[in-house]
Amino acid sequence: MDQYHLNRKIQERLSFDFELIKPMKKAVYSWNWDQVRVILDTAESRITKEDQAGQE
């Protein structure tokens, strides 16, 4: 996946929590998979019922 499409996918998937987009990009580009997991866990814990309804 090229950089443009990777950035677009990160922004699309984390659109409900803009605070996590920049740290996610930084973690991915530095190959820090432990940090990626932490960010994904944080994102999952921040999902609200409204976000889930919008995703379906």
C-alpha positions in Angstrom: 0.0 0.0 0.0 1.5 3.4 -0.9 1.7 6.3 1.5 -1.3 8.2 0.0 -3.7 5.2 0.4 -2.3 4.3 3.9 -2.9 7.9 5.1 -6.4 7.9 3.6 -7.2 4.6 5.3 -6.0 5.7 8.7 -8.0 8.9 8.4 -11.1 7.0 7.3 -10.9 4.4 10.1 -10.1 6.9 12.9 -12.5 9.6 11.7 -14.5 9.4 14.9 -11.4 10.4 17.0 -9.1 12.9 15.3 -6.7 12.9 18.3 -5.5 9.4 17.4 -4.8 10.0 13.7 -1.4 11.7 14.1 0.0 9.2 16.7 -1.2 6.3 14.5 0.6 7.6 11.5 3.8 8.2 13.6 3.6 4.6 15.0 3.0 3.0 11.6 5.8 5.0 9.9 8.3 4.2 12.7 7.3 0.4 12.5 6.3 0.5 16.2 3.7 -2.2 16.2 3.3 -2.2 20.0 2.3 1.5 19.8 -0.1 0.7 17.0 -1.8 -1.9 19.2 -2.1 0.6 22.1 -3.7 3.2 19.8 -6.1 0.6 18.4 -7.1 -0.4 21.9 -7.6 3.2 22.8 -9.7 3.8 19.7 -11.8 0.7 20.5 -12.4 1.9 24.0 -13.5 5.4 22.8 -16.1 4.1 20.3 -19.6 5.1 21.4 -22.9 3.6 20.5 -23.5 6.4 18.0 -20.2 5.7 16.3 -21.1 2.0 16.0 -24.5 2.8 14.5 -22.9 5.1 12.0 -20.4 2.4 10.9 -23.1 -0.2 10.2 
